[in-house]
Amino acid sequence: MDAAVDGATPLFAAAAMGREKCVQRLLEAGADVDKGDEDGDPALYFACDDGYLEPAQLLSSYGASRVFPSGRTAEQVAQGQNH
């Protein structure tokens, strides 16, 4: 479920593309909500960075940390991209 290709897991990809149903299915199947990429950024970071509110809310509802390794919050990442 958390197998990575070039550092990206299926959950990262689904979150970054705004695929809410895919995110939900992956989480229901046991994907690690806080698994980070090579920089430590989790799927929630990618959802926020790309402006996908629904996947971001879903990840949060599964307990995703809202503070990233950089010290920035989910809200700061989204606002930094004008989302």
Secondary structure, 3 states (H helix, E strand, C coil): CCCCECCECHHHHHHHCCCHHHHHHHHHCCCCCCCCCCCCCCHHHHHHHCCCHHHHHHHHHCCCCCECCCCCEHHHHHHHCCC
